[in-house]
Amino acid sequence: MVKAAQEGAEQLEKEKAVFEKLKQTERWAASAGLEQVRILTKLLSDERKLWKESCARENEKLFHVRQELNNLKAANASLVKEKAAVEASAKEAKTRGATTLKEAKAHAAKVLADADADRTKLNKVVEELQIMETILDAPENATAVAEMNERAR
C-alpha cells in the first residue's frame, strides 16, 4: 500500500506538474490573446481616428463646395434678373426708338409740307411783284411813279 500511495503521490505530482504547465500555457495564451485584443483595439482606434480626420477634411471640402455652389446659384439668379431687365430695357428702347422715328418722320413731313406751302406763297408773291414791276415800268405809268417818288421824299 505504501508503494501504491507513493505511486499515487508521484502520479499526483506529475498530474499537478502537467496541470501547472497547462495552467501556465493557458495564462500565456490568455495573455497573448489579451495582447492581441489590445493591439487590435489600438489598430481599430487608430483607423477610426484616421477615418474621422478624413471625414472631417472631406466635410470641410464639401462645405466649401456647397458654399461656392450657393454663391454661383445666387450669382446666376442675379444675372438672369439682370438679363431680363436688359432685354426689357432693350425692347422698350426699340419701341421708343421706333415711336421716336415715326414721330420724327411725321414732324419732318409736316415741316416739309409747311416749307412747300411757304415756297408756294413766296412764288405767288414774287409773281405778283413781277407783275407790279411790269406795270410800274410801263411807259404810261413811268411819270406817275416818278411823281409819287418825288412826293414820298
CNS distance restraints for C-alpha pairs under 8 A (distance, minus, plus):
assign (resid   1 and name CA) (resid   5 and name CA) 5.93 0.50 0.50
assign (resid   2 and name CA) (resid   6 and name CA) 5.80 0.50 0.50
assign (resid   3 and name CA) (resid   7 and name CA) 5.95 0.50 0.50
assign (resid   4 and name CA) (resid   8 and name CA) 5.84 0.50 0.50
assign (resid   5 and name CA) (resid   9 and name CA) 5.94 0.50 0.50
assign (resid   6 and name CA) (resid  10 and name CA) 6.05 0.50 0.50
assign (resid   7 and name CA) (resid  11 and name CA) 5.85 0.50 0.50
assign (resid   8 and name CA) (resid  12 and name CA) 5.88 0.50 0.50
assign (resid   9 and name CA) (resid  13 and name CA) 6.03 0.50 0.50
assign (resid  10 and name CA) (resid  14 and name CA) 6.09 0.50 0.50
assign (resid  11 and name CA) (resid  15 and name CA) 6.04 0.50 0.50
assign (resid  12 and name CA) (resid  16 and name CA) 5.86 0.50 0.50
assign (resid  13 and name CA) (resid  17 and name CA) 6.00 0.50 0.50
assign (resid  14 and name CA) (resid  18 and name CA) 6.06 0.50 0.50
assign (resid  15 and name CA) (resid  19 and name CA) 5.81 0.50 0.50
assign (resid  16 and name CA) (resid  20 and name CA) 5.93 0.50 0.50
assign (resid  17 and name CA) (resid  21 and name CA) 5.96 0.50 0.50
assign (resid  18 and name CA) (resid  22 and name CA) 5.94 0.50 0.50
assign (resid  19 and name CA) (resid  23 and name CA) 5.82 0.50 0.50
assign (resid  20 and name CA) (resid  24 and name CA) 5.96 0.50 0.50
assign (resid  21 and name CA) (resid  25 and name CA) 6.08 0.50 0.50
assign (resid  22 and name CA) (resid  26 and name CA) 6.04 0.50 0.50
assign (resid  23 and name CA) (resid  27 and name CA) 6.15 0.50 0.50
assign (resid  24 and name CA) (resid  28 and name CA) 6.12 0.50 0.50
assign (resid  25 and name CA) (resid  29 and name CA) 5.98 0.50 0.50
assign (resid  26 and name CA) (resid  30 and name CA) 5.85 0.50 0.50
assign (resid  27 and name CA) (resid  31 and name CA) 5.82 0.50 0.50
assign (resid  28 and name CA) (resid  32 and name CA) 5.82 0.50 0.50
assign (resid  29 and name CA) (resid  33 and name CA) 5.85 0.50 0.50
assign (resid  30 and name CA) (resid  34 and name CA) 5.87 0.50 0.50
assign (resid  31 and name CA) (resid  35 and name CA) 6.01 0.50 0.50
assign (resid  32 and name CA) (resid  36 and name CA) 6.08 0.50 0.50
assign (resid  33 and name CA) (resid  37 and name CA) 6.15 0.50 0.50
assign (resid  34 and name CA) (resid  38 and name CA) 6.13 0.50 0.50
assign (resid  35 and name CA) (resid  39 and name CA) 6.07 0.50 0.50
assign (resid  36 and name CA) (resid  40 and name CA) 5.97 0.50 0.50
assign (resid  37 and name CA) (resid  41 and name CA) 5.89 0.50 0.50
assign (resid  38 and name CA) (resid  42 and name CA) 6.07 0.50 0.50
assign (resid  39 and name CA) (resid  43 and name CA) 6.09 0.50 0.50
assign (resid  40 and name CA) (resid  44 and name CA) 5.95 0.50 0.50
assign (resid  41 and name CA) (resid  45 and name CA) 5.96 0.50 0.50
assign (resid  42 and name CA) (resid  46 and name CA) 6.04 0.50 0.50
assign (resid  43 and name CA) (resid  47 and name CA) 6.00 0.50 0.50
assign (resid  44 and name CA) (resid  48 and name CA) 5.97 0.50 0.50
assign (resid  45 and name CA) (resid  49 and name CA) 6.10 0.50 0.50
assign (resid  46 and name CA) (resid  50 and name CA) 6.19 0.50 0.50
assign (resid  47 and name CA) (resid  51 and name CA) 6.03 0.50 0.50
assign (resid  48 and name CA) (resid  52 and name CA) 6.07 0.50 0.50
assign (resid  49 and name CA) (resid  53 and name CA) 6.21 0.50 0.50
assign (resid  50 and name CA) (resid  54 and name CA) 6.06 0.50 0.50
assign (resid  51 and name CA) (resid  55 and name CA) 6.06 0.50 0.50
assign (resid  52 and name CA) (resid  56 and name CA) 6.02 0.50 0.50
assign (resid  53 and name CA) (resid  57 and name CA) 6.22 0.50 0.50
assign (resid  54 and name CA) (resid  58 and name CA) 6.10 0.50 0.50
assign (resid  55 and name CA) (resid  59 and name CA) 5.89 0.50 0.50
assign (resid  56 and name CA) (resid  60 and name CA) 6.10 0.50 0.50
assign (resid  57 and name CA) (resid  61 and name CA) 6.25 0.50 0.50
assign (resid  58 and name CA) (resid  62 and name CA) 6.08 0.50 0.50
assign (resid  59 and name CA) (resid  63 and name CA) 5.92 0.50 0.50
assign (resid  60 and name CA) (resid  64 and name CA) 6.34 0.50 0.50
assign (resid  61 and name CA) (resid  65 and name CA) 6.13 0.50 0.50
assign (resid  62 and name CA) (resid  66 and name CA) 5.95 0.50 0.50
assign (resid  63 and name CA) (resid  67 and name CA) 6.06 0.50 0.50
assign (resid  64 and name CA) (resid  68 and name CA) 6.04 0.50 0.50
assign (resid  65 and name CA) (resid  69 and name CA) 6.01 0.50 0.50
assign (resid  66 and name CA) (resid  70 and name CA) 6.08 0.50 0.50
assign (resid  67 and name CA) (resid  71 and name CA) 6.17 0.50 0.50
assign (resid  68 and name CA) (resid  72 and name CA) 6.06 0.50 0.50
assign (resid  69 and name CA) (resid  73 and name CA) 6.08 0.50 0.50
assign (resid  70 and name CA) (resid  74 and name CA) 6.15 0.50 0.50
assign (resid  71 and name CA) (resid  75 and name CA) 6.12 0.50 0.50
assign (resid  72 and name CA) (resid  76 and name CA) 5.94 0.50 0.50
assign (resid  73 and name CA) (resid  77 and name CA) 6.12 0.50 0.50
assign (resid  74 and name CA) (resid  78 and name CA) 6.17 0.50 0.50
assign (resid  75 and name CA) (resid  79 and name CA) 6.10 0.50 0.50
assign (resid  76 and name CA) (resid  80 and name CA) 6.09 0.50 0.50
assign (resid  77 and name CA) (resid  81 and name CA) 6.27 0.50 0.50
assign (resid  78 and name CA) (resid  82 and name CA) 6.08 0.50 0.50
assign (resid  79 and name CA) (resid  83 and name CA) 5.89 0.50 0.50
assign (resid  80 and name CA) (resid  84 and name CA) 6.17 0.50 0.50
assign (resid  81 and name CA) (resid  85 and name CA) 6.16 0.50 0.50
assign (resid  82 and name CA) (resid  86 and name CA) 6.06 0.50 0.50
assign (resid  83 and name CA) (resid  87 and name CA) 6.03 0.50 0.50
assign (resid  84 and name CA) (resid  88 and name CA) 6.05 0.50 0.50
assign (resid  85 and name CA) (resid  89 and name CA) 5.98 0.50 0.50
assign (resid  86 and name CA) (resid  90 and name CA) 5.94 0.50 0.50
assign (resid  87 and name CA) (resid  91 and name CA) 6.04 0.50 0.50
assign (resid  88 and name CA) (resid  92 and name CA) 6.04 0.50 0.50
assign (resid  89 and name CA) (resid  93 and name CA) 5.94 0.50 0.50
assign (resid  90 and name CA) (resid  94 and name CA) 5.95 0.50 0.50
assign (resid  91 and name CA) (resid  95 and name CA) 6.09 0.50 0.50
assign (resid  92 and name CA) (resid  96 and name CA) 5.95 0.50 0.50
assign (resid  93 and name CA) (resid  97 and name CA) 5.75 0.50 0.50
assign (resid  94 and name CA) (resid  98 and name CA) 6.02 0.50 0.50
assign (resid  95 and name CA) (resid  99 and name CA) 6.05 0.50 0.50
assign (resid  96 and name CA) (resid 100 and name CA) 5.80 0.50 0.50
assign (resid  97 and name CA) (resid 101 and name CA) 5.88 0.50 0.50
assign (resid  98 and name CA) (resid 102 and name CA) 6.12 0.50 0.50
assign (resid  99 and name CA) (resid 103 and name CA) 6.08 0.50 0.50
assign (resid 100 and name CA) (resid 104 and name CA) 5.91 0.50 0.50
assign (resid 101 and name CA) (resid 105 and name CA) 6.02 0.50 0.50
assign (resid 102 and name CA) (resid 106 and name CA) 6.08 0.50 0.50
assign (resid 103 and name CA) (resid 107 and name CA) 6.02 0.50 0.50
assign (resid 104 and name CA) (resid 108 and name CA) 5.94 0.50 0.50
assign (resid 105 and name CA) (resid 109 and name CA) 6.00 0.50 0.50
assign (resid 106 and name CA) (resid 110 and name CA) 6.16 0.50 0.50
assign (resid 107 and name CA) (resid 111 and name CA) 6.04 0.50 0.50
assign (resid 108 and name CA) (resid 112 and name CA) 5.94 0.50 0.50
assign (resid 109 and name CA) (resid 113 and name CA) 6.00 0.50 0.50
assign (resid 110 and name CA) (resid 114 and name CA) 6.03 0.50 0.50
assign (resid 111 and name CA) (resid 115 and name CA) 5.98 0.50 0.50
assign (resid 112 and name CA) (resid 116 and name CA) 6.04 0.50 0.50
assign (resid 113 and name CA) (resid 117 and name CA) 6.15 0.50 0.50
assign (resid 114 and name CA) (resid 118 and name CA) 6.10 0.50 0.50
assign (resid 115 and name CA) (resid 119 and name CA) 6.05 0.50 0.50
assign (resid 116 and name CA) (resid 120 and name CA) 6.10 0.50 0.50
assign (resid 117 and name CA) (resid 121 and name CA) 6.25 0.50 0.50
assign (resid 118 and name CA) (resid 122 and name CA) 6.06 0.50 0.50
assign (resid 119 and name CA) (resid 123 and name CA) 5.97 0.50 0.50
assign (resid 120 and name CA) (resid 124 and name CA) 6.25 0.50 0.50
assign (resid 121 and name CA) (resid 125 and name CA) 6.19 0.50 0.50
assign (resid 122 and name CA) (resid 126 and name CA) 6.02 0.50 0.50
assign (resid 123 and name CA) (resid 127 and name CA) 6.03 0.50 0.50
assign (resid 124 and name CA) (resid 128 and name CA) 6.13 0.50 0.50
assign (resid 125 and name CA) (resid 129 and name CA) 6.04 0.50 0.50
assign (resid 126 and name CA) (resid 130 and name CA) 6.07 0.50 0.50
assign (resid 127 and name CA) (resid 131 and name CA) 6.25 0.50 0.50
assign (resid 128 and name CA) (resid 132 and name CA) 6.15 0.50 0.50
assign (resid 129 and name CA) (resid 133 and name CA) 5.96 0.50 0.50
assign (resid 130 and name CA) (resid 134 and name CA) 6.03 0.50 0.50
assign (resid 131 and name CA) (resid 135 and name CA) 6.15 0.50 0.50
assign (resid 132 and name CA) (resid 136 and name CA) 5.99 0.50 0.50
assign (resid 133 and name CA) (resid 137 and name CA) 5.90 0.50 0.50
assign (resid 134 and name CA) (resid 138 and name CA) 6.23 0.50 0.50
assign (resid 135 and name CA) (resid 141 and name CA) 7.25 0.50 0.50
assign (resid 136 and name CA) (resid 141 and name CA) 5.75 0.50 0.50
assign (resid 136 and name CA) (resid 142 and name CA) 6.46 0.50 0.50
assign (resid 136 and name CA) (resid 145 and name CA) 6.86 0.50 0.50
assign (resid 137 and name CA) (resid 141 and name CA) 6.77 0.50 0.50
assign (resid 137 and name CA) (resid 142 and name CA) 6.07 0.50 0.50
assign (resid 138 and name CA) (resid 142 and name CA) 6.25 0.50 0.50
assign (resid 139 and name CA) (resid 143 and name CA) 7.72 0.50 0.50
assign (resid 141 and name CA) (resid 145 and name CA) 6.18 0.50 0.50
assign (resid 142 and name CA) (resid 146 and name CA) 6.19 0.50 0.50
assign (resid 143 and name CA) (resid 147 and name CA) 6.24 0.50 0.50
assign (resid 144 and name CA) (resid 148 and name CA) 6.28 0.50 0.50
assign (resid 145 and name CA) (resid 149 and name CA) 6.19 0.50 0.50
assign (resid 146 and name CA) (resid 150 and name CA) 6.22 0.50 0.50
assign (resid 147 and name CA) (resid 151 and name CA) 6.26 0.50 0.50
assign (resid 148 and name CA) (resid 152 and name CA) 6.14 0.50 0.50
assign (resid 149 and name CA) (resid 153 and name CA) 6.48 0.50 0.50
